[in-house]
Amino acid sequence: MPQQSTLNGSDLSDQLTENIKQQESTLENTLNQIQQKDSDLRNKIQRSIMQQREIDYKQKLIETRNRMLQLSQEKNMYKSKVIYTLLAVVMLLTIIILAIYIYFNK
């Protein structure tokens, strides 16, 4: 009878050992999954940071280009004002010359 209790005790200890090994294996798998997810998250964070930097750079670039465009438009407006003013002066001089010519030829 003592042998049966030893066998039962030995079977019980084998089962406990097997359960412990299974739990260790499960814990290792879970740890590996957690580490993989952590690595994936770190990569995504890095990618997100890089994308944000690119977005910031492109926003600054767009602001610079908008300012350059605005300056160019202002410069063109100034040039067109100068051209129209010169055209008005030429037309005024032409009218004055015609008036003087008509006045003295009568």
Beta strands, then each sheet from edge to edge (+ up, - down):
end
